[in-house]
Amino acid sequence: MDFAFTPKQLNFKQEVQEFLRAHVTPGLIAESSQGMFFGEGPASRDFFQKLGSKGWLSIPWPKKYGGWEGSYVDQFIVFDEIEYFRGPSRPHSVSIVAPTFLEYGTETQKAEYLPQIAKGDVEFALGYTEPQAGSDLASLEMHATESGDSYIINGQKIFNTACHYAQYHWLAVRTDTTIMPRHRGISLFIVDLKSPGITIEPLSIMDGSRTNIVFYDNVTVPKINLVGEKNQGWTYIGYALGFERMMGTGDMRWLWEQIAAYARETSQIQQPLVSQRLAEMAIELEIGQLMAYNVACMLDKECDPGYEASVIKVFTCELRPRIANLAENILGLYGQLQEGSKWAPLNGFIEKWGRNAPRRTVTGGASEIQRDIIARRALGLPRSR
């Protein structure tokens, strides 16, 4: 079996790297490191529009919506390399919303939103989690009531990261309170975040990044903004999560290189335990990258990467705290110094990474939930509850 890129893919990868060397500026890196993700800051928005102008946000899509009809492998090359160069994270509009539109959206929705997404002009914020409904998303209580040609939505969401700058809310809402099991009564909506009745309040998380609490008070949403069919939102969210969980290791590979360079500069590389741990981490990073490209290949072959996406999610997200731990062990107490200290290696990047890494094991589906999915779908084991 050959795991290598084709010559065409290698040439494309080189083209992407050359573009990123020219356009991932110190200002863009600073925005990303400050928790300004998915295009929040001006440099990030400009960057994604440049990617859009090259067609690199929509490579696998049909041409009529702004795509190349290319491969998911090529698309993943773009975002994995952006991570390595420390650029901003994949926009939700590209990684989650667009694939769902392509599979389940109406022709009107595809024609309206996909060309804008392809150009990097719009962003969507995910509206899933509620105070009482995180990993157990079927417990969500935000509800929508039909009223003529519209729905009236009331309720609260939390940890909706992009809501303070995104144009649209990708909103999971209960449209049937009587149907059982509970997940069958959930629908998915596109909501203009400037709609009257929406209140967005900031909420800081442990790494200093901003997320949001969002309140809906009798918000009117046209029925044409319902994604797919009523009460089928659970299916669409599950489909979208398969794309969201296709996570790379680009930024971790960059971090590994910095740690290894520090170990060489301080002669720690000569210690057997240090060199062994660096080697083990390099192997794990390679495994994570191959897993992600395997899922991209499955998508190109129109295979459903159900549990495979969960495997990637668990493996890569739990790798992040481990590489943080490795870095802090090699850097010692200096690794705990924050940005701005003259004594902090990598300008305090390790300290912030250490605070950021644990949240990745929760967002997009907690590791415990992913293990349950793997157990049932891959191994055929019974439900744990």
N, C-alpha and C positions, 0 to 999 in steps of 0.2 A: 504494500500500500504506500502511495506517495503522498506525503503531507506538504509538499512544496507548492509555492505559488507558480502559476503559469508565467511564461515570459511576459505576456501582456499585463498580468497583474503586478509583476515586479516593476515594470515600466510605470504603471499607474501609481504604485506606491511611491516611487521615486519622485514623480511629478507632485504628488500630495506633499511629500516632505519638503520639496523646494518651495512650494507655495507657503507652507507653514513657517519655514525659516524666515520668509520675507514678511509675513503678516501676523504672526503671533508676537506682538510687541511687548515690552515690559509693562506698558499700561494695561494691556489685555490680561497679562498674567496677574498683575496686581488686582484687577477686578475679580478674577476667578478665585484668587487666594483669599479675598475678603468676603467670600460667600455670595458673590453676585453671579448667580448661575443662570443658565438657559437664555442669556440675552438680556439680563436686567440692566446692565450698565451700557453707556453709549458705545464704548469700544467693542463690547460683545455684540450689540445689535449690528454695528457696522461690519463686524467680522462675519456674522451669519448671512448678511446680505451679500457679501462678497462670495461666500460659499454658494449661495443661491444663484448668483449670476453665472457661476461655472457649472451649475446643474448638479452640485455635489450633495445637495440635501434630499434629492429625489431620484437617485440612480435607478432603483428597481421599478419605479412607477411606469405606468403607460405614458406614452409620449403626449397624448392629448391633455394630460394633467400637468405637464411640465417635467416628466421623467425621461430617462434614457432607455427604459426597458432593459436595463442592465441587471447586474447580479447583486444579491445581498452581501456577498463576499466583498465586492468592491465598495459597497456602502459602509461595511464594517471597517474596512481598511481606513477610510476617511476618519471615522470617529475614534478608532483606536490610536491613530497617529496624532489626532488633536489632543487626546489625553496625554500621550507621551510628551508632546511639546507644551503641556500645561495650559492648554486653551480651555474655554468654557465647556460645560457639560452639554450633552445632546439635548436639544429642545424637546419638550414633551410633544409639541406639534408634529415633529418628525418621527420620533421613536415610538409614540403611542397612538396619537390621534390619527395620523395619516393612514397607517396600516388598517386601522379599524374602519375608517371611511371607505377604503378601497374594497374591503370585504363586505361591509354591512350598510354603508351609507347610501342615501338616495342619490340619484343622478344630479339633482339640484344641489345637494350638499357637496358632492365631489367637485362639481363645476365651480361652486362659490369659494370653497375653502382650500382645496388642494393647490391651485396655482399660487395663492398667497403664501401658503406654507413653503412651497418650492422656492419662492423668491426670498424667504427669510423675513417676510414682512409681518407675520402674526405669530403669537404664541398663545398656547392654552395652559391653564393651570388645572391640575388634577383636583377634583372635588369628591374624594372618596371618604376619608376618615372623619369620624365624629367623636365627641368625648367618650361615648360608650361603645363605639364601633370602630375598632382598628383592625387587628388580625381577624376578628369575628365580624367581617364587614356585613354579613347578613343581618346584623342587629341594628343597622342604620335606621334612624327615625325621621330624617328630613322627608317631608311628604309633599306630593303634588296632587292638586284637585282639579279635575277638568272643569272648564268654564268657557263654553262656546268654542271658539277656534284657538283657545289658549289653555295653559295650565297655570294655576296659582300655586307658587312654591313657598313653603315656610319651613324654617329649621336652622340648624347651626352645623358648620363644619369646622374642623381644626387641622392644623399642620398642612395647610394649603399654600405651599411655598411661593408660587409665582403670582398669586392673586393681586399683588400691589402694582404689577406692571403688565401682566398679560392682558390681552384683549377679551379672551373668552374663558369660561369655566367649563370643564369637561366633568359634568355633574351627575353623580349617582343619587337617585331619589326614589323613595317608596311611592309607587303608584297604586298599590293594592295592599291594604292592611289586613285582609282576611285570608288570602291564599296561603297555603302551606305546601311545602316548607317555605320559610320566610324569604329565601333568596329568589323565589319565583315572582315576587311582587316588586322587583326593582327595575327601574328604567334609567336610561342614560340620555342626558340632554346637553345641548350646546346653549350656553347662556352668555349673553353680552354682559360683561362685568360692569358696564355703565348703567345697567338697568336700574330704575328707581326701586328702592327697598333693600338694596344690597349695602351692607356695612362691612368694611374690612379693617381689622385691628391687628397691629403687629404682635408677634410672639417670638422672642429670641430663644434659640436652642443652645446647647452646651458649647458648641464651637464658635458661638457669636453670630452665626448666620441668622437671617430673618426668615421666619415663616409666618403664617397668618391664621387668625380666627375669623371666620366669615359668617355673617348673619343674614338670613333671608327673611324679610317681612313682607308678605303678600306680593312677591315678585311675579310679574306676568311674563310668561315665556310662550311664544307661539308654538302651536302643535307641529309646525314644519321643522322645529328645532329638536324634535324627538329623533334620536338615532335608532335606526332600525325599527323594531316592533315594540309596542308597549309590553312591559313586564319581562323583557328579554335582556335587560341590562347586565345581568350576572354573566350571561354567555359572552357578551361583548367585552366586558371588563376582563374576564379570564383570557380571552383572545389577545387583548391589548397587553396584558401582563407578560405573555410569552415574549413579546418584543422588548418590553421594558427590562426584563431580566437578562437579556443578552448583553452581559457586561464584560468589558475588556479589562486588560491589565496594564494599559499604556502608562498611566501615571505611576503605577507601582513599579514598573520597569525603570522609569526615570529615577524614582526614589532609590531603588536598589543600586543603581549606578552611583548615586551620590554617597550612599552609605559605604559602598565598596571603595570609592575613592578616598573617603575619610579614613577608612581602616588602613589603606595603603600609606597615606600621609602620616599617620600616627604609629605605623609599624605594627598595628594590631593584627594585620592580615597574617603575620607570622605565627600567631597563636592558633594551634590546631582547632580549638573549639570555635573561634571566630570564623576561620576559613570554612569549616564544616557547615556552620549555620548559614553563611552566605551562599554556599553551594546548594544547600537544601532549599533555600528560598528561591534561588534562580530556577531550580527544577519545578517548584510549585508554580512560579509565574509562567513558565513555559506550558505547563499543564493547563492552567487557566486560559491562556490565550488559545491553545488548540481546542479546548472545549467550546469557546465562543465561536471560533471559525467553523467548528463542526455544526453548530446550530445554524449559522449562516448558510452553510452548504445544504442543510436539510430544508431551509426555506426556499432555496433555489430549486430544489427538487420537489417542491410543493408537499413536503412532509410536515406533519404537525409536531413541533418541538415541545411537547407537553411537559413531561417530567425532566427532559434534558435542560430546559430553561431553568427549572428549579434547582437542578444540580449545579449549574453555573452560578446561580444566585447565592446558594449556600457557600460554595467553594471560594468564590472571589471575595464575597463580603466578609467572610471569616478570615480570609487571608490578610485583609487590611489591618486589623488590630495586631496580627502576628508580625507584620513587617514593621509596624509602629513599635512593637516591643523589641524587635531586633535592633532597630535604630537607637532606641533609648538605652539599650544595654551597651551598644558600641560607643555611643556618644557620652554615656555616663550622665552625670548631673547637668552637664551643658545642654543635653537634649531636652531638658525641662524649661529652659529659658525661652521667654516669649519674644515675638517680633519687636525689634527696636533695641534690644540689648546688644551692646558691642561684643559680648562674649558668646552670643548665640550662634552656633553653626547653622548654615543655610538660612540665616536671618529668622530663626525661630520657627521654621517650617515644620520641624518634627513635633514640636509641642502642639501646634494647631492640628496637625494630622492626627495625633493621638486623641484629641478631643472630638475630631470629626468621625474617625473610623467606626466607633461603636454604633452610631445611628444607622450605618449602612446595613447592619444585620437586622434592622427593624423595618426601614422604609422599603416599599415595594413588596412587602410580605415578609414577616418575621421568619427567622431560620427554622423555628419550631414548626411553623406552618409548611414551609418548603419540605422539611423532612417527612411530614405527614403525607404530602402529595407524592413524594418519591416512593414512600412505603406502599401506598395504595396503587399508584399507577404503574410503577416500574416493577415492584416486587409482589403485587397482588395480595398484600396484607390487609386485614380488616381495619376499619376505622378505629382510631385510638380513643374516641369518645362517642 
